[in-house]
C-alpha cells in the first residue's frame, strides 16, 4: 500500500490541552501503551526536565504515528506566549494543523494570534473544542466565539446541515443549487467539506475531551479525510527547511529538516556541510535511515553551519516569514561568578542556535544582552543555563526593544573611484518611510547592464544579495535601534573592470566591494531621512470584579494607558487598554492587590508607537 504523509502541528493557547490531545492520538494509534500526564511529567513530547516541572511545552517536539495508509508526523508546540517563536518556526513546514480551544475558557488572546497566522498562510486547519467534561464547558457558546472572533468559515460537521451547507455554498454554487433543488446527498456534502477543508477554505470544528478520550476517533478520522497529505517528488530537486536545532547528549548539533522535494543522503554536501547521519520520523520515533525524501521530516547530523530557517537546497514553496510579533524586551546577562564569563558566552551561543530570536549581542564595549518575550522565558533561560550548562546567571536592566522608523526621505550616492569611496563599487540609495508593519522592501531602479553579473549571475540574485546587505545595515539606525517599515530604492549602480571603458576601468569589483559599501550609503541616506524612535506597546484585556473597576482604571491611568470604556457585567467586568510593555509588566504585579486576587490580564502585541523618552537607548 502506498503510504501518504501528513506533517501536522497542534497549536493552542496555554493549558487548552494540546499536549494531552497528542498523548491520546499516540495512544489510539498504538504508539504508547499508556496515556502520559502533563501534571506528572510523563508525556511523550514534554521530555525536558523544565517542561515536566512547569507542566508546559517549551520546545517543539516531533512524534510519529500511523493511521491506516497515513503516516502522521506530529509537532507539539508551546502554548505560552513567551515561546511563540517556537510556533513560528514550525508553521512553514506543516501540511495542516489542529487548533485546540478550551470549551470552558473559549477563544483566548493567543488563540486569536494563532488563527490569524493560520488563515494568512491558508494552512488547512481543524479546530478541536476540548475539555467538554469540565464544569462550565459550553460547546455552542464556544462555536459562536470561534465564528465571531476567529473565522466565519467555521463549520460543525456533525451539526445543523443547513448551517453547514450555507458556509460550504460560499465556495461552491453548484452545491447550493443542488440543495435548493432537493437533490443534495450526504456523500456530496461530505465530499465538499473534505475538498474545502483541504484547501483551507473552511475550518471543521470537532468536540471532545482529550483527558477522557472522548472525540479522539473523530479527530483521527478527520486527520485522514479532511487535511491534505504532503506532496513532494523524491526525484525532484533537493528542497528542504531547517525548523529546529538541538544538541545531542555528546554535544553534537542536530538539525530538524522538513523535506519538500528531492532526496538527501548521508555523505551529501550541503553548503560545505557534510551529512553524517539521518534519522527519519516513522513508527513513533526517529529511525536511522540512509536517506530522507520529499514529504518527510528527519533529524540530520553534520549540518554544523546551518541555522534555524536555513534552506536545504532550493528554497521551499512556502518561504518562512514572520507571522508573530518579535521579542519586545532586552536584558543584560551577567554571570554571578566572574570566572564563568566565557562559559556563559558559549552557553548563550548554543541556546541562540535553538532560538535565534533571543538575539544574543556580545559586542566590544557593550554588555552581553539577550532579547526576551517575557518573564517566563527569562526564568526558563536562567534555569537552563544553571541546569544544563552549570552557569549561574543574573538577568538585569530589562528594557523595551525599540525600533526606528524614517520620518522623511533621504538619498545618498557614493561614486565609483571618488576620494570618499574606498571600495570598487558605485551605489546610490533612496530611503523613504512606508506604512506601519510594512517591513523593509528593496527596489532596483538600475539598468541590468550596470550590475556586475559576472559576480551575481542574475538580476534577481543581485537584488537578493543587496537586500541582505541593506537589511544588515539597517540593524542599527541613527539612535542605535533597528530601522523598520521603509522602502529602500537602489538608484545608481556601477562597477569597475580591468578592461572596461575609461569611466569604469580599474580593479575588478567583487561582491565584498558592494557588501562593504552598502552600510556607508545606508547611513548617509538615513541621515538625510531622519528617524523617530518607536517603543513597543501591547493591548491588555482585563477581566476584574465589577467592584474593582474604579481602582483598576485609576491604576491604568497612572501607568499611562489609553483605556477603552469598560464593559460592566453583574459580577465581572472587562477592560481593554493600550499601554507600554514595561507598564503592562507593572500592571501584572499590581493587579492581585487591586482586584482582591480575582483579576486576570491577557496581553497581545499591538505594534510600535513614537516615544520621546530619552531613557530608551540600546543597552
KOLTOR-759803 format. One record per residue (C-alpha): residue in three letters; chain; residue number from 0; x negated, y negated, z negated. Coordinates in steps of 0.1 Angstrom, whole numbers, plus 5000, padded with zeros to 4 digits. Example, Ala and Ser with C-alpha at 12.3 -4.5 7.8 and 13.67 -1.06 7.14 Angstrom:
2
resn	chain	resi	u	v	w
ALA	A	0	4877	5045	4922 .
SER	A	1	4863	5011	4929 .
END
This chain:
619
resn	chain	resi	u	v	w
UNK	A	0	5000	5000	5000 .
UNK	A	1	4986	4966	5010 .
UNK	A	2	4984	4946	4978 .
UNK	A	3	4994	4909	4975 .
UNK	A	4	4977	4884	4952 .
UNK	A	5	4992	4856	4931 .
UNK	A	6	4969	4832	4913 .
UNK	A	7	4992	4819	4886 .
UNK	A	8	4989	4792	4860 .
UNK	A	9	5010	4789	4828 .
UNK	A	10	5013	4753	4816 .
UNK	A	11	5033	4737	4788 .
UNK	A	12	5034	4711	4760 .
UNK	A	13	5015	4724	4730 .
UNK	A	14	5035	4750	4709 .
UNK	A	15	5061	4757	4737 .
UNK	A	16	5050	4793	4737 .
UNK	A	17	5029	4798	4769 .
UNK	A	18	5002	4820	4753 .
UNK	A	19	5030	4842	4738 .
UNK	A	20	5045	4844	4772 .
UNK	A	21	5012	4855	4786 .
UNK	A	22	5010	4883	4760 .
UNK	A	23	5044	4895	4768 .
UNK	A	24	5037	4897	4806 .
UNK	A	25	5005	4916	4799 .
UNK	A	26	5024	4940	4776 .
UNK	A	27	5052	4945	4801 .
UNK	A	28	5026	4953	4828 .
UNK	A	29	5009	4979	4806 .
UNK	A	30	4976	4959	4803 .
UNK	A	31	4978	4958	4765 .
UNK	A	32	4994	4983	4741 .
UNK	A	33	5005	4957	4715 .
UNK	A	34	5016	4921	4718 .
UNK	A	35	4990	4898	4702 .
UNK	A	36	4999	4870	4678 .
UNK	A	37	4988	4833	4682 .
UNK	A	38	4991	4829	4644 .
UNK	A	39	4969	4859	4637 .
UNK	A	40	4944	4850	4664 .
UNK	A	41	4948	4884	4683 .
UNK	A	42	4959	4872	4718 .
UNK	A	43	4940	4882	4749 .
UNK	A	44	4933	4847	4761 .
UNK	A	45	4926	4827	4730 .
UNK	A	46	4894	4845	4722 .
UNK	A	47	4873	4816	4709 .
UNK	A	48	4870	4815	4671 .
UNK	A	49	4882	4779	4671 .
UNK	A	50	4913	4788	4691 .
UNK	A	51	4921	4816	4667 .
UNK	A	52	4915	4793	4637 .
UNK	A	53	4937	4765	4651 .
UNK	A	54	4963	4786	4669 .
UNK	A	55	4959	4765	4701 .
UNK	A	56	4944	4771	4735 .
UNK	A	57	4912	4750	4741 .
UNK	A	58	4897	4767	4771 .
UNK	A	59	4915	4781	4802 .
UNK	A	60	4912	4819	4803 .
UNK	A	61	4919	4843	4832 .
UNK	A	62	4935	4877	4828 .
UNK	A	63	4948	4901	4855 .
UNK	A	64	4978	4924	4857 .
UNK	A	65	4998	4942	4884 .
UNK	A	66	5035	4942	4893 .
UNK	A	67	5042	4969	4919 .
UNK	A	68	5023	4957	4950 .
UNK	A	69	5014	4923	4935 .
UNK	A	70	4981	4915	4916 .
UNK	A	71	4986	4885	4893 .
UNK	A	72	4955	4865	4882 .
UNK	A	73	4970	4846	4853 .
UNK	A	74	4953	4815	4840 .
UNK	A	75	4964	4804	4805 .
UNK	A	76	4958	4767	4800 .
UNK	A	77	4956	4744	4770 .
UNK	A	78	4988	4726	4759 .
UNK	A	79	4973	4699	4736 .
UNK	A	80	4969	4665	4755 .
UNK	A	81	4932	4663	4743 .
UNK	A	82	4924	4692	4766 .
UNK	A	83	4943	4681	4797 .
UNK	A	84	4911	4681	4817 .
UNK	A	85	4911	4719	4815 .
UNK	A	86	4946	4719	4831 .
UNK	A	87	4935	4695	4858 .
UNK	A	88	4907	4718	4869 .
UNK	A	89	4930	4748	4872 .
UNK	A	90	4958	4732	4893 .
UNK	A	91	4938	4730	4926 .
UNK	A	92	4931	4768	4926 .
UNK	A	93	4967	4780	4920 .
UNK	A	94	4993	4795	4943 .
UNK	A	95	5021	4790	4918 .
UNK	A	96	5028	4780	4882 .
UNK	A	97	5052	4787	4852 .
UNK	A	98	5061	4756	4832 .
UNK	A	99	5072	4766	4797 .
UNK	A	100	5098	4744	4779 .
UNK	A	101	5109	4749	4743 .
UNK	A	102	5147	4754	4740 .
UNK	A	103	5145	4735	4707 .
UNK	A	104	5123	4705	4714 .
UNK	A	105	5133	4703	4751 .
UNK	A	106	5113	4681	4775 .
UNK	A	107	5084	4666	4757 .
UNK	A	108	5058	4639	4769 .
UNK	A	109	5032	4665	4780 .
UNK	A	110	5060	4684	4799 .
UNK	A	111	5067	4653	4820 .
UNK	A	112	5030	4647	4827 .
UNK	A	113	5025	4683	4839 .
UNK	A	114	5057	4683	4860 .
UNK	A	115	5046	4651	4878 .
UNK	A	116	5014	4668	4888 .
UNK	A	117	5031	4700	4899 .
UNK	A	118	5055	4681	4920 .
UNK	A	119	5028	4659	4935 .
UNK	A	120	5008	4690	4945 .
UNK	A	121	5040	4707	4958 .
UNK	A	122	5029	4737	4938 .
UNK	A	123	5057	4763	4936 .
UNK	A	124	5068	4765	4900 .
UNK	A	125	5092	4785	4878 .
UNK	A	126	5105	4768	4846 .
UNK	A	127	5109	4791	4816 .
UNK	A	128	5131	4778	4788 .
UNK	A	129	5116	4796	4758 .
UNK	A	130	5125	4801	4721 .
UNK	A	131	5162	4807	4726 .
UNK	A	132	5160	4828	4694 .
UNK	A	133	5152	4797	4673 .
UNK	A	134	5177	4776	4653 .
UNK	A	135	5186	4745	4673 .
UNK	A	136	5180	4761	4707 .
UNK	A	137	5204	4748	4734 .
UNK	A	138	5198	4761	4769 .
UNK	A	139	5224	4739	4786 .
UNK	A	140	5211	4707	4769 .
UNK	A	141	5175	4715	4780 .
UNK	A	142	5186	4722	4816 .
UNK	A	143	5202	4688	4816 .
UNK	A	144	5170	4672	4803 .
UNK	A	145	5150	4691	4830 .
UNK	A	146	5173	4678	4857 .
UNK	A	147	5172	4642	4844 .
UNK	A	148	5136	4639	4833 .
UNK	A	149	5116	4664	4854 .
UNK	A	150	5133	4671	4887 .
UNK	A	151	5168	4670	4902 .
UNK	A	152	5158	4701	4922 .
UNK	A	153	5160	4724	4892 .
UNK	A	154	5183	4754	4897 .
UNK	A	155	5195	4782	4874 .
UNK	A	156	5196	4814	4895 .
UNK	A	157	5220	4832	4871 .
UNK	A	158	5241	4801	4865 .
UNK	A	159	5270	4784	4884 .
UNK	A	160	5269	4795	4920 .
UNK	A	161	5284	4762	4933 .
UNK	A	162	5258	4742	4915 .
UNK	A	163	5230	4764	4929 .
UNK	A	164	5243	4761	4964 .
UNK	A	165	5246	4723	4960 .
UNK	A	166	5209	4720	4954 .
UNK	A	167	5198	4746	4980 .
UNK	A	168	5220	4729	5006 .
UNK	A	169	5199	4697	5003 .
UNK	A	170	5173	4715	5023 .
UNK	A	171	5195	4739	5043 .
UNK	A	172	5226	4725	5061 .
UNK	A	173	5234	4759	5075 .
UNK	A	174	5238	4773	5040 .
UNK	A	175	5263	4746	5031 .
UNK	A	176	5282	4752	5063 .
UNK	A	177	5284	4789	5055 .
UNK	A	178	5296	4781	5020 .
UNK	A	179	5323	4758	5033 .
UNK	A	180	5335	4785	5058 .
UNK	A	181	5336	4811	5030 .
UNK	A	182	5310	4833	5047 .
UNK	A	183	5282	4828	5022 .
UNK	A	184	5269	4861	5008 .
UNK	A	185	5249	4866	4976 .
UNK	A	186	5219	4880	4996 .
UNK	A	187	5219	4849	5018 .
UNK	A	188	5219	4826	4987 .
UNK	A	189	5190	4847	4971 .
UNK	A	190	5171	4845	5004 .
UNK	A	191	5174	4807	5005 .
UNK	A	192	5165	4805	4968 .
UNK	A	193	5133	4825	4974 .
UNK	A	194	5123	4807	5005 .
UNK	A	195	5128	4772	4990 .
UNK	A	196	5111	4782	4957 .
UNK	A	197	5081	4795	4975 .
UNK	A	198	5078	4762	4994 .
UNK	A	199	5081	4741	4962 .
UNK	A	200	5114	4726	4972 .
UNK	A	201	5134	4739	4943 .
UNK	A	202	5124	4749	4907 .
UNK	A	203	5142	4780	4893 .
UNK	A	204	5150	4778	4856 .
UNK	A	205	5148	4810	4837 .
UNK	A	206	5155	4816	4800 .
UNK	A	207	5145	4839	4771 .
UNK	A	208	5123	4843	4741 .
UNK	A	209	5087	4853	4746 .
UNK	A	210	5083	4862	4710 .
UNK	A	211	5112	4887	4711 .
UNK	A	212	5105	4898	4747 .
UNK	A	213	5139	4885	4760 .
UNK	A	214	5139	4874	4796 .
UNK	A	215	5104	4888	4804 .
UNK	A	216	5117	4912	4830 .
UNK	A	217	5134	4884	4848 .
UNK	A	218	5102	4863	4847 .
UNK	A	219	5082	4893	4861 .
UNK	A	220	5107	4898	4889 .
UNK	A	221	5106	4860	4897 .
UNK	A	222	5068	4860	4900 .
UNK	A	223	5070	4886	4927 .
UNK	A	224	5101	4873	4945 .
UNK	A	225	5101	4835	4940 .
UNK	A	226	5065	4825	4941 .
UNK	A	227	5042	4827	4972 .
UNK	A	228	5014	4853	4974 .
UNK	A	229	4979	4839	4981 .
UNK	A	230	4968	4835	5017 .
UNK	A	231	4932	4837	5030 .
UNK	A	232	4913	4855	5056 .
UNK	A	233	4884	4876	5041 .
UNK	A	234	4868	4875	5076 .
UNK	A	235	4871	4837	5079 .
UNK	A	236	4846	4810	5069 .
UNK	A	237	4835	4811	5033 .
UNK	A	238	4855	4786	5013 .
UNK	A	239	4860	4785	4975 .
UNK	A	240	4861	4763	4945 .
UNK	A	241	4844	4764	4910 .
UNK	A	242	4870	4756	4884 .
UNK	A	243	4853	4768	4852 .
UNK	A	244	4818	4772	4838 .
UNK	A	245	4808	4791	4807 .
UNK	A	246	4777	4806	4792 .
UNK	A	247	4773	4843	4786 .
UNK	A	248	4760	4859	4755 .
UNK	A	249	4725	4857	4767 .
UNK	A	250	4729	4820	4777 .
UNK	A	251	4734	4828	4814 .
UNK	A	252	4756	4805	4834 .
UNK	A	253	4788	4819	4848 .
UNK	A	254	4809	4802	4874 .
UNK	A	255	4846	4810	4878 .
UNK	A	256	4853	4808	4916 .
UNK	A	257	4886	4809	4934 .
UNK	A	258	4880	4821	4970 .
UNK	A	259	4904	4807	4997 .
UNK	A	260	4888	4824	5026 .
UNK	A	261	4858	4844	5037 .
UNK	A	262	4837	4868	5016 .
UNK	A	263	4810	4860	4991 .
UNK	A	264	4784	4888	4984 .
UNK	A	265	4757	4894	4959 .
UNK	A	266	4724	4881	4971 .
UNK	A	267	4742	4854	4993 .
UNK	A	268	4726	4820	4990 .
UNK	A	269	4749	4791	4983 .
UNK	A	270	4734	4756	4983 .
UNK	A	271	4700	4771	4973 .
UNK	A	272	4716	4792	4945 .
UNK	A	273	4714	4830	4950 .
UNK	A	274	4743	4850	4938 .
UNK	A	275	4730	4877	4914 .
UNK	A	276	4763	4893	4903 .
UNK	A	277	4801	4892	4908 .
UNK	A	278	4830	4904	4887 .
UNK	A	279	4864	4903	4903 .
UNK	A	280	4896	4900	4882 .
UNK	A	281	4917	4931	4886 .
UNK	A	282	4934	4957	4865 .
UNK	A	283	4935	4935	4834 .
UNK	A	284	4899	4923	4833 .
UNK	A	285	4869	4912	4854 .
UNK	A	286	4854	4942	4871 .
UNK	A	287	4819	4942	4886 .
UNK	A	288	4821	4942	4924 .
UNK	A	289	4795	4935	4952 .
UNK	A	290	4819	4911	4969 .
UNK	A	291	4847	4886	4963 .
UNK	A	292	4870	4877	4992 .
UNK	A	293	4896	4852	5001 .
UNK	A	294	4926	4851	4977 .
UNK	A	295	4906	4865	4948 .
UNK	A	296	4892	4849	4916 .
UNK	A	297	4858	4861	4903 .
UNK	A	298	4831	4854	4877 .
UNK	A	299	4799	4847	4896 .
UNK	A	300	4763	4847	4882 .
UNK	A	301	4733	4829	4897 .
UNK	A	302	4750	4796	4906 .
UNK	A	303	4727	4776	4884 .
UNK	A	304	4731	4742	4901 .
UNK	A	305	4768	4744	4906 .
UNK	A	306	4792	4723	4885 .
UNK	A	307	4830	4723	4880 .
UNK	A	308	4847	4710	4911 .
UNK	A	309	4820	4720	4935 .
UNK	A	310	4829	4738	4967 .
UNK	A	311	4815	4771	4977 .
UNK	A	312	4810	4770	5015 .
UNK	A	313	4836	4749	5033 .
UNK	A	314	4860	4726	5013 .
UNK	A	315	4892	4744	5002 .
UNK	A	316	4925	4735	5018 .
UNK	A	317	4937	4717	4986 .
UNK	A	318	4909	4693	4977 .
UNK	A	319	4907	4688	4939 .
UNK	A	320	4919	4654	4929 .
UNK	A	321	4925	4637	4896 .
UNK	A	322	4961	4643	4886 .
UNK	A	323	4958	4634	4849 .
UNK	A	324	4945	4603	4831 .
UNK	A	325	4908	4601	4823 .
UNK	A	326	4894	4600	4787 .
UNK	A	327	4901	4567	4771 .
UNK	A	328	4877	4568	4741 .
UNK	A	329	4839	4569	4738 .
UNK	A	330	4819	4578	4707 .
UNK	A	331	4783	4577	4696 .
UNK	A	332	4770	4611	4687 .
UNK	A	333	4740	4614	4663 .
UNK	A	334	4725	4644	4645 .
UNK	A	335	4728	4644	4607 .
UNK	A	336	4692	4657	4607 .
UNK	A	337	4668	4637	4629 .
UNK	A	338	4649	4668	4638 .
UNK	A	339	4680	4681	4656 .
UNK	A	340	4680	4653	4682 .
UNK	A	341	4666	4674	4710 .
UNK	A	342	4688	4703	4702 .
UNK	A	343	4718	4680	4702 .
UNK	A	344	4710	4668	4737 .
UNK	A	345	4706	4703	4750 .
UNK	A	346	4738	4714	4734 .
UNK	A	347	4758	4685	4748 .
UNK	A	348	4743	4691	4782 .
UNK	A	349	4756	4727	4782 .
UNK	A	350	4790	4715	4769 .
UNK	A	351	4792	4690	4798 .
UNK	A	352	4788	4719	4822 .
UNK	A	353	4820	4733	4808 .
UNK	A	354	4838	4699	4806 .
UNK	A	355	4823	4672	4829 .
UNK	A	356	4848	4647	4816 .
UNK	A	357	4831	4644	4782 .
UNK	A	358	4806	4624	4804 .
UNK	A	359	4775	4627	4782 .
UNK	A	360	4755	4595	4786 .
UNK	A	361	4719	4597	4774 .
UNK	A	362	4701	4566	4788 .
UNK	A	363	4670	4548	4777 .
UNK	A	364	4676	4521	4751 .
UNK	A	365	4712	4533	4746 .
UNK	A	366	4727	4556	4720 .
UNK	A	367	4739	4591	4730 .
UNK	A	368	4776	4588	4738 .
UNK	A	369	4804	4611	4750 .
UNK	A	370	4839	4604	4763 .
UNK	A	371	4869	4617	4744 .
UNK	A	372	4907	4622	4748 .
UNK	A	373	4914	4621	4711 .
UNK	A	374	4907	4632	4675 .
UNK	A	375	4914	4669	4681 .
UNK	A	376	4889	4671	4709 .
UNK	A	377	4863	4654	4688 .
UNK	A	378	4869	4678	4659 .
UNK	A	379	4866	4708	4683 .
UNK	A	380	4833	4694	4697 .
UNK	A	381	4819	4689	4662 .
UNK	A	382	4828	4725	4652 .
UNK	A	383	4814	4739	4685 .
UNK	A	384	4781	4720	4680 .
UNK	A	385	4779	4734	4645 .
UNK	A	386	4791	4769	4650 .
UNK	A	387	4777	4777	4685 .
UNK	A	388	4745	4756	4685 .
UNK	A	389	4737	4752	4649 .
UNK	A	390	4737	4714	4652 .
UNK	A	391	4755	4693	4625 .
UNK	A	392	4765	4661	4644 .
UNK	A	393	4784	4630	4635 .
UNK	A	394	4807	4610	4658 .
UNK	A	395	4809	4573	4650 .
UNK	A	396	4816	4539	4665 .
UNK	A	397	4846	4552	4686 .
UNK	A	398	4858	4525	4710 .
UNK	A	399	4880	4524	4741 .
UNK	A	400	4866	4531	4775 .
UNK	A	401	4875	4501	4797 .
UNK	A	402	4873	4496	4834 .
UNK	A	403	4866	4466	4856 .
UNK	A	404	4888	4455	4885 .
UNK	A	405	4878	4429	4912 .
UNK	A	406	4899	4398	4910 .
UNK	A	407	4886	4383	4942 .
UNK	A	408	4869	4392	4975 .
UNK	A	409	4831	4393	4977 .
UNK	A	410	4808	4401	5006 .
UNK	A	411	4771	4408	5008 .
UNK	A	412	4746	4417	5035 .
UNK	A	413	4710	4429	5034 .
UNK	A	414	4695	4426	5069 .
UNK	A	415	4670	4451	5083 .
UNK	A	416	4634	4441	5078 .
UNK	A	417	4644	4410	5058 .
UNK	A	418	4620	4400	5030 .
UNK	A	419	4647	4405	5003 .
UNK	A	420	4653	4441	5016 .
UNK	A	421	4627	4467	5006 .
UNK	A	422	4644	4495	5025 .
UNK	A	423	4646	4506	5061 .
UNK	A	424	4683	4501	5065 .
UNK	A	425	4709	4474	5070 .
UNK	A	426	4741	4473	5050 .
UNK	A	427	4770	4448	5048 .
UNK	A	428	4798	4454	5024 .
UNK	A	429	4831	4436	5015 .
UNK	A	430	4848	4444	4982 .
UNK	A	431	4884	4434	4976 .
UNK	A	432	4910	4442	4950 .
UNK	A	433	4936	4470	4955 .
UNK	A	434	4967	4478	4936 .
UNK	A	435	4966	4493	4901 .
UNK	A	436	4958	4530	4900 .
UNK	A	437	4947	4527	4937 .
UNK	A	438	4913	4542	4931 .
UNK	A	439	4883	4535	4953 .
UNK	A	440	4885	4536	4991 .
UNK	A	441	4856	4532	5016 .
UNK	A	442	4864	4520	5051 .
UNK	A	443	4840	4519	5080 .
UNK	A	444	4842	4488	5102 .
UNK	A	445	4810	4495	5122 .
UNK	A	446	4802	4510	5156 .
UNK	A	447	4792	4546	5158 .
UNK	A	448	4761	4536	5177 .
UNK	A	449	4749	4517	5147 .
UNK	A	450	4750	4548	5125 .
UNK	A	451	4718	4570	5122 .
UNK	A	452	4735	4602	5134 .
UNK	A	453	4701	4619	5135 .
UNK	A	454	4704	4619	5097 .
UNK	A	455	4741	4622	5091 .
UNK	A	456	4751	4643	5121 .
UNK	A	457	4787	4628	5124 .
UNK	A	458	4805	4596	5117 .
UNK	A	459	4827	4615	5091 .
UNK	A	460	4796	4628	5074 .
UNK	A	461	4781	4593	5072 .
UNK	A	462	4814	4580	5058 .
UNK	A	463	4815	4607	5031 .
UNK	A	464	4779	4601	5021 .
UNK	A	465	4783	4563	5020 .
UNK	A	466	4814	4568	4998 .
UNK	A	467	4793	4588	4974 .
UNK	A	468	4767	4561	4973 .
UNK	A	469	4793	4534	4968 .
UNK	A	470	4811	4553	4940 .
UNK	A	471	4778	4558	4923 .
UNK	A	472	4770	4521	4924 .
UNK	A	473	4805	4512	4911 .
UNK	A	474	4799	4533	4879 .
UNK	A	475	4786	4502	4862 .
UNK	A	476	4801	4468	4871 .
UNK	A	477	4793	4433	4861 .
UNK	A	478	4802	4439	4824 .
UNK	A	479	4789	4475	4822 .
UNK	A	480	4821	4494	4829 .
UNK	A	481	4831	4514	4859 .
UNK	A	482	4847	4494	4887 .
UNK	A	483	4881	4509	4900 .
UNK	A	484	4910	4500	4922 .
UNK	A	485	4892	4484	4950 .
UNK	A	486	4887	4487	4988 .
UNK	A	487	4851	4486	5000 .
UNK	A	488	4846	4480	5037 .
UNK	A	489	4813	4485	5054 .
UNK	A	490	4810	4456	5078 .
UNK	A	491	4774	4460	5090 .
UNK	A	492	4751	4489	5096 .
UNK	A	493	4717	4493	5113 .
UNK	A	494	4686	4515	5111 .
UNK	A	495	4651	4513	5123 .
UNK	A	496	4633	4539	5145 .
UNK	A	497	4597	4540	5158 .
UNK	A	498	4605	4539	5195 .
UNK	A	499	4636	4517	5192 .
UNK	A	500	4643	4482	5206 .
UNK	A	501	4622	4453	5190 .
UNK	A	502	4650	4443	5167 .
UNK	A	503	4651	4479	5152 .
UNK	A	504	4616	4490	5157 .
UNK	A	505	4598	4502	5126 .
UNK	A	506	4595	4531	5102 .
UNK	A	507	4623	4557	5109 .
UNK	A	508	4652	4552	5085 .
UNK	A	509	4661	4580	5061 .
UNK	A	510	4691	4589	5040 .
UNK	A	511	4671	4577	5010 .
UNK	A	512	4670	4542	5025 .
UNK	A	513	4708	4539	5027 .
UNK	A	514	4712	4556	4993 .
UNK	A	515	4688	4532	4976 .
UNK	A	516	4700	4500	4993 .
UNK	A	517	4737	4506	4986 .
UNK	A	518	4736	4497	4949 .
UNK	A	519	4719	4464	4957 .
UNK	A	520	4745	4453	4982 .
UNK	A	521	4774	4465	4960 .
UNK	A	522	4761	4444	4931 .
UNK	A	523	4758	4413	4952 .
UNK	A	524	4793	4418	4966 .
UNK	A	525	4807	4423	4931 .
UNK	A	526	4790	4391	4920 .
UNK	A	527	4810	4373	4947 .
UNK	A	528	4843	4390	4939 .
UNK	A	529	4841	4388	4901 .
UNK	A	530	4857	4414	4879 .
UNK	A	531	4881	4415	4850 .
UNK	A	532	4877	4440	4821 .
UNK	A	533	4908	4461	4815 .
UNK	A	534	4913	4483	4785 .
UNK	A	535	4935	4515	4783 .
UNK	A	536	4970	4513	4770 .
UNK	A	537	4994	4540	4760 .
UNK	A	538	5032	4544	4758 .
UNK	A	539	5042	4555	4724 .
UNK	A	540	5076	4573	4719 .
UNK	A	541	5086	4574	4682 .
UNK	A	542	5114	4593	4665 .
UNK	A	543	5119	4580	4630 .
UNK	A	544	5146	4580	4603 .
UNK	A	545	5170	4551	4611 .
UNK	A	546	5164	4536	4576 .
UNK	A	547	5127	4532	4586 .
UNK	A	548	5132	4514	4619 .
UNK	A	549	5126	4480	4605 .
UNK	A	550	5093	4489	4588 .
UNK	A	551	5081	4507	4619 .
UNK	A	552	5090	4479	4642 .
UNK	A	553	5072	4454	4619 .
UNK	A	554	5041	4476	4619 .
UNK	A	555	5042	4479	4657 .
UNK	A	556	5043	4441	4659 .
UNK	A	557	5013	4437	4636 .
UNK	A	558	4994	4462	4658 .
UNK	A	559	5001	4441	4689 .
UNK	A	560	5025	4465	4705 .
UNK	A	561	5051	4455	4730 .
UNK	A	562	5083	4471	4716 .
UNK	A	563	5114	4480	4735 .
UNK	A	564	5148	4478	4719 .
UNK	A	565	5152	4507	4695 .
UNK	A	566	5179	4533	4703 .
UNK	A	567	5196	4539	4669 .
UNK	A	568	5215	4571	4661 .
UNK	A	569	5231	4582	4629 .
UNK	A	570	5201	4596	4611 .
UNK	A	571	5172	4594	4636 .
UNK	A	572	5163	4566	4660 .
UNK	A	573	5139	4564	4689 .
UNK	A	574	5115	4535	4696 .
UNK	A	575	5093	4531	4727 .
UNK	A	576	5063	4507	4727 .
UNK	A	577	5033	4499	4748 .
UNK	A	578	5000	4494	4729 .
UNK	A	579	4962	4496	4729 .
UNK	A	580	4947	4531	4724 .
UNK	A	581	4930	4521	4692 .
UNK	A	582	4962	4506	4679 .
UNK	A	583	4980	4538	4686 .
UNK	A	584	4955	4557	4665 .
UNK	A	585	4961	4534	4636 .
UNK	A	586	4998	4538	4640 .
UNK	A	587	4994	4576	4637 .
UNK	A	588	4977	4570	4604 .
UNK	A	589	5003	4546	4591 .
UNK	A	590	5034	4565	4603 .
UNK	A	591	5038	4590	4575 .
UNK	A	592	5039	4562	4549 .
UNK	A	593	5062	4541	4570 .
UNK	A	594	5087	4569	4577 .
UNK	A	595	5086	4590	4545 .
UNK	A	596	5067	4617	4563 .
UNK	A	597	5095	4622	4588 .
UNK	A	598	5083	4602	4617 .
UNK	A	599	5070	4617	4649 .
UNK	A	600	5050	4598	4676 .
UNK	A	601	5040	4610	4711 .
UNK	A	602	5017	4591	4733 .
UNK	A	603	5011	4591	4770 .
UNK	A	604	4986	4572	4791 .
UNK	A	605	5001	4541	4807 .
UNK	A	606	4972	4526	4826 .
UNK	A	607	4949	4496	4820 .
UNK	A	608	4956	4460	4812 .
UNK	A	609	4933	4430	4813 .
UNK	A	610	4917	4422	4779 .
UNK	A	611	4900	4390	4767 .
UNK	A	612	4884	4409	4737 .
UNK	A	613	4847	4402	4736 .
UNK	A	614	4841	4432	4714 .
UNK	A	615	4849	4456	4742 .
UNK	A	616	4814	4463	4756 .
UNK	A	617	4799	4496	4765 .
UNK	A	618	4781	4513	4736 .
END
